[in-house]
Structure formats: structure tokens, C-alpha cells
Amino acid sequence: MESIFIINKFEDGYTMDDMYDDVYAQESYCIDVLEIPDEKINATQMIGNGFLEVVLADIDQDEIEEDWYVNLSRLSA
């Protein structure tokens, strides 16, 4: 299953300017701050006025109950 999340508020000192044209910074934010497992991140990109789109792949039913997924769901717009 593929899931798409839109993040509009950043935590731990990250800003939209930090990540605007830097895919490495976007993925680093997802892994370090949002605690998304690296292997689940399919793509990231900045869209619109400061929104981070996170595309996850290979999400199974058990993972939607894990803390990182629940937190990501809560933070998404």
C-alpha cells in the first residue's frame, strides 16, 4: 500500500527554507524527526507554499498502528 502525507508544520528547528530544494534534508527530517523507517520513504518534495509531501511505499496493515505512522497521520494536513 502507498500512502501520501502532507506536512505543513515542522518540528525540532527545521524550517521550510531548510528543505525547499534539498531532498536530502527532506528525507533526513522524515527519518530523524518523524522517525519514519528509511525503507518506507518512496519520495519527498516541497509543494505549494511550504508543504512537504511524503510518499511512503510498502505500508502493511500492522505498520499503521506503529507510533511513527500514527504521529505522521496526526501531523499531516
Beta strands, then each sheet from edge to edge (+ up, - down):
strand 1: 3-7
strand 2: 41-47
strand 3: 51-56
sheet 1: 1+ 3- 2+
end
